[in-house]
């Protein structure tokens, strides 16, 4: 009996000791888990902060300060371009003759385009697909004229088949003669920008004033419109061929210079600014497009819709474009450095004015982009000229 009692007491003490030990272990484990969780949370917080810092550091902000990292003469600030670029053999560029040869098809297309640019309105003939006609029109729905459907007698030039007007409008003019009045019946699309017109049938009273025709291609045509290129057809055509040769040679050499030179590294400040101005240009393009859409009662969508990429893809695209722009600038500057040429601001300004049409272009460009960015054109022009002078056509 006594042994049983002692045994039970001992069991209780051992049980209490076990419980105390378990409680102690549980407390220790809890503290360890707590420490682990705290460390993990701190780690996550630090990771989040670091990630945010990295993201912020990598975010490309838009800037319209195109000349921020350029001197007023168009050179990149504070660097020697030859430290960043390994140039190709720019004084021994060989140009394949096929690259500078005007094909008959290209030449004839230019002649036709120049004739088309000076077409004369003829008050005779029958409208055919592809013709450019001059018309006036008044549109109505259920006999009531609607806003924006009246040319106000100003005359409107329309190329048949261009798709400028509602589907079915242009095709209904085919076969009618100059001077004729035509009734055109159409139905506005369901998704038309003006809600009050969308999906509704409309009727247009159209007057065909005339059909445009090419002028006669002769010496008189050249004297009237292209006197700066000659006084005869033969002189005009030779001038066209000479201009093509010079332009094609210049383009080939320009591309060759950049494509066959190597950038070893980019100047950080300049590349960063080029990224910012590249993004700024994209934003401006989007805003311009958005305004155009709004004029026609349409939604342009978001900037993300406009670029059609994820944020990561867009940043990668900007970096790629910025590096290409910066590479070209480095190459042109490196050529001048290799030749021991440093353009003065005055020389750069004179070069740009000569190349791009005088004071109006220059002043407008400086106002928008700054002197450095505008005069950067002179650095390119001079570098390409140097390479062209020694290039050989084979």
PyMOL commands that set and color helices and strands:
alter all, ss='L'
color gray80, all
select helices_A, chain A and resi 2-58+81-83+97-99+104-116+171-173+219-225+227-229+233-259+268-295+303-307+311-338+345-356+359-369+371-390
alter helices_A, ss='H'
color red, helices_A
select strands_A, chain A and resi 85-86+94-95+120-122+132-141+144-150+156-159+181-187+201-213+262-263+392-393
alter strands_A, ss='S'
color yellow, strands_A
deselect
rebuild
show_as cartoon
